[in-house]
Amino acid sequence: MEKGVPQATVFVVDDDEGVRDSLRWVIESAGFKVKVYASAGEFLEKWEPSQPGCLVLDVRMPEISGLQLQKLLSKKNNLLPIIFISAHGSVPDAVSALHDGAVDFLVKPFDNQILIERIQSSLDMDRRKRERRQQREKIAHRMTQLTARERQVMDLIVMGKANKVVAIELGISTKTVEIHRSRVMEKLAARNLVELIHLTRFLQNGDD
């Protein structure tokens, strides 16, 4: 684990104490850090979005159901991959959960090894998403360093327009375009036009 990076945690939310204890034992036995919660409300009260990990979530719980919690987290721009567990195996519930982005929907009793495999893949997914978000934030910060004119030049050159065409459209000299283009490349740490195009597209594509 990198210095300063929090350890990934498997968050378990289930209103059945016996199930919570069983899941804790299974998940900890596989070497993962685990935190358990008796309700969605308790989880929301204590959870910090900056904490990496994944969520093992019961579907049917009093007050706030698992599906309702999933929607609440989505509104908070949640990154946590969700693995639903259910004793009922309702098809509409499964369809709804997966449609809204859940990693999987496991029906109790399920194979513990399958759960562990889903957890591992979910933690890997969470790590990749967080890395992409951090990269995107770095690029966005670099973008703020561009002047208005540099941004205009960048927008045109990533469209594939030659320096002479950019100069004509902006009413400036080709030499001035070259200077602005060089500054754009330097500020965004792009070695060539291909990298610059990749950076701008990466910034626009969201977290997926």
C-alpha positions as CSV (number, residue, x, y, z in Angstrom):
1,M,0.0,0.0,0.0
2,E,1.4,3.4,-1.0
3,K,2.3,5.9,1.8
4,G,-0.6,8.2,2.6
5,V,-3.2,6.0,0.8
6,P,-5.9,4.6,3.1
7,Q,-6.3,0.9,3.2
8,A,-9.2,-0.4,1.1
9,T,-12.1,-1.5,3.3
10,V,-15.0,-3.9,2.7
11,F,-18.1,-2.2,4.1
12,V,-20.9,-4.6,5.1
13,V,-24.4,-3.4,5.7
14,D,-27.0,-6.0,6.9
15,D,-29.6,-5.8,9.6
16,D,-29.1,-9.4,10.6
17,E,-26.4,-9.6,13.3
18,G,-25.7,-13.3,12.5
19,V,-25.2,-12.5,8.8
20,R,-22.9,-9.6,9.7
21,D,-20.8,-11.7,12.0
22,S,-20.6,-14.5,9.4
23,L,-19.6,-12.1,6.6
24,R,-17.0,-10.4,8.8
25,W,-15.4,-13.7,9.5
26,V,-15.4,-14.8,5.9
27,I,-14.0,-11.6,4.6
28,E,-11.4,-11.1,7.3
29,S,-10.3,-14.7,6.8
30,A,-9.5,-13.7,3.1
31,G,-7.2,-10.9,4.4
32,F,-9.5,-7.9,3.8
33,K,-10.2,-5.1,6.2
34,V,-13.9,-5.1,7.2
35,K,-16.4,-2.7,8.8
36,V,-19.9,-3.8,9.5
37,Y,-23.1,-1.7,9.9
38,A,-26.6,-2.7,11.1
39,S,-28.4,-0.3,8.9
40,A,-28.1,2.0,6.0
41,G,-28.5,5.0,8.3
42,E,-25.6,3.9,10.4
43,F,-23.4,3.5,7.4
44,L,-24.3,6.9,6.0
45,E,-23.5,8.5,9.3
46,K,-20.0,7.0,9.6
47,W,-18.9,6.6,6.0
48,E,-16.4,9.0,4.4
49,P,-16.4,9.1,0.6
50,S,-12.6,9.4,0.6
51,Q,-12.4,5.9,2.0
52,P,-11.5,3.4,-0.7
53,G,-13.2,0.0,-0.8
54,C,-16.4,-1.7,-1.8
55,L,-19.9,-2.2,-0.3
56,V,-21.5,-5.6,0.5
57,L,-25.1,-4.6,0.9
58,D,-28.3,-6.4,1.9
59,V,-31.3,-5.7,-0.3
60,R,-34.2,-5.7,2.2
61,M,-33.7,-3.7,5.4
62,P,-36.0,-1.6,7.5
63,E,-36.2,2.2,7.1
64,I,-33.7,2.5,4.2
65,S,-33.4,-0.5,1.9
66,G,-30.3,-1.5,0.1
67,L,-31.7,-0.3,-3.2
68,Q,-32.6,3.1,-1.6
69,L,-29.1,3.4,-0.2
70,Q,-27.6,2.7,-3.7
71,K,-29.6,5.6,-5.1
72,L,-28.6,7.9,-2.2
73,L,-24.9,7.1,-2.8
74,S,-25.3,7.7,-6.5
75,K,-26.6,11.2,-5.8
76,K,-23.4,11.8,-3.7
77,N,-21.2,10.8,-6.7
78,N,-20.2,7.7,-4.9
79,L,-17.4,5.6,-6.2
80,L,-17.9,2.5,-4.1
81,P,-18.7,-0.7,-6.1
82,I,-21.7,-2.4,-4.6
83,I,-22.2,-6.2,-4.3
84,F,-25.8,-6.9,-3.3
85,I,-26.8,-9.9,-1.2
86,S,-30.4,-11.2,-0.8
87,A,-32.2,-14.1,0.8
88,H,-35.1,-13.6,-1.6
89,G,-33.6,-13.4,-5.1
90,S,-36.3,-11.1,-6.5
91,V,-35.8,-10.6,-10.2
92,P,-37.0,-7.0,-10.2
93,D,-34.7,-6.2,-7.3
94,A,-31.7,-7.7,-9.2
95,V,-32.6,-5.9,-12.4
96,S,-32.9,-2.6,-10.6
97,A,-29.6,-3.1,-8.7
98,L,-27.6,-4.1,-11.8
99,H,-29.2,-1.4,-13.9
100,D,-28.1,1.2,-11.4
101,G,-24.5,0.0,-11.5
102,A,-24.1,-2.8,-8.9
103,V,-21.2,-5.2,-9.5
104,D,-23.2,-8.3,-8.7
105,F,-26.4,-9.6,-7.0
106,L,-25.8,-12.7,-4.9
107,V,-28.6,-14.8,-3.5
108,K,-28.2,-16.3,0.0
109,P,-26.9,-18.9,0.6
110,F,-24.0,-18.2,-1.8
111,D,-20.5,-19.7,-2.3
112,N,-18.1,-17.7,-0.1
113,Q,-15.4,-18.1,-2.7
114,I,-17.6,-16.3,-5.2
115,L,-18.1,-13.5,-2.8
116,I,-14.4,-13.1,-2.2
117,E,-13.7,-13.1,-5.9
118,R,-16.4,-10.4,-6.4
119,I,-14.9,-8.4,-3.5
120,Q,-11.4,-8.6,-5.0
121,S,-12.6,-7.5,-8.4
122,S,-14.6,-4.7,-6.8
123,L,-11.6,-3.4,-4.9
124,D,-9.6,-3.4,-8.1
125,M,-12.4,-1.5,-9.8
126,D,-12.5,1.0,-7.0
127,R,-8.8,1.6,-7.2
128,R,-8.8,2.1,-10.9
129,K,-11.7,4.6,-10.7
130,R,-10.0,6.6,-7.9
131,E,-6.8,6.7,-9.9
132,R,-8.6,8.0,-13.0
133,R,-10.4,10.6,-10.9
134,Q,-7.1,11.8,-9.4
135,Q,-5.5,12.0,-12.9
136,R,-8.5,13.9,-14.1
137,E,-8.3,16.4,-11.2
138,K,-4.6,16.9,-12.0
139,I,-5.4,17.6,-15.7
140,A,-8.2,20.0,-14.7
141,H,-5.9,21.9,-12.4
142,R,-3.3,22.2,-15.2
143,M,-6.1,23.5,-17.5
144,T,-6.7,26.4,-15.0
145,Q,-3.2,27.6,-15.7
146,L,-3.9,28.3,-19.3
147,T,-4.7,31.9,-20.4
148,A,-7.9,32.5,-22.3
149,R,-5.9,32.8,-25.5
150,E,-4.0,29.6,-24.8
151,R,-7.3,27.8,-24.3
152,Q,-8.6,29.1,-27.6
153,V,-5.5,27.9,-29.4
154,M,-5.7,24.5,-27.7
155,D,-9.4,24.1,-28.6
156,L,-8.6,24.7,-32.2
157,I,-5.5,22.6,-32.5
158,V,-7.1,19.5,-30.9
159,M,-9.7,19.8,-33.6
160,G,-6.9,19.1,-36.0
161,K,-6.5,22.6,-37.4
162,A,-3.0,23.7,-38.6
163,N,-1.3,26.7,-37.1
164,K,-1.9,28.9,-40.1
165,V,-5.7,28.1,-39.9
166,V,-5.7,28.8,-36.2
167,A,-3.9,32.1,-36.8
168,I,-6.5,33.2,-39.4
169,E,-9.5,32.2,-37.2
170,L,-8.1,34.1,-34.2
171,G,-6.7,37.0,-36.1
172,I,-3.2,36.6,-34.9
173,S,0.2,35.7,-36.5
174,T,1.3,32.1,-37.0
175,K,4.3,32.8,-34.8
176,T,2.0,33.9,-32.0
177,V,0.0,30.7,-32.4
178,E,3.3,28.7,-32.2
179,I,4.2,30.4,-29.0
180,H,0.8,29.8,-27.4
181,R,0.8,26.2,-28.6
182,S,4.2,25.6,-27.0
183,R,3.0,27.1,-23.7
184,V,-0.1,24.9,-23.8
185,M,2.0,21.8,-24.3
186,E,4.4,22.8,-21.5
187,K,1.6,23.6,-19.0
188,L,-0.3,20.4,-19.7
189,A,2.9,18.3,-19.8
190,A,1.9,17.0,-23.2
191,R,4.8,15.8,-25.4
192,N,2.9,16.0,-28.7
193,L,-0.4,16.6,-30.3
194,V,-1.6,13.0,-29.8
195,E,-1.0,13.3,-26.0
196,L,-2.8,16.7,-25.9
197,I,-5.8,15.2,-27.6
198,H,-5.8,12.3,-25.2
199,L,-5.7,14.6,-22.2
200,T,-8.6,16.7,-23.4
201,R,-10.7,13.7,-24.2
202,F,-9.8,12.0,-20.9
203,L,-10.9,15.1,-19.0
204,Q,-14.3,15.0,-20.8
205,N,-15.1,11.3,-20.4
206,G,-16.2,11.2,-16.7
207,D,-15.2,8.4,-14.2
208,D,-16.2,5.4,-16.3
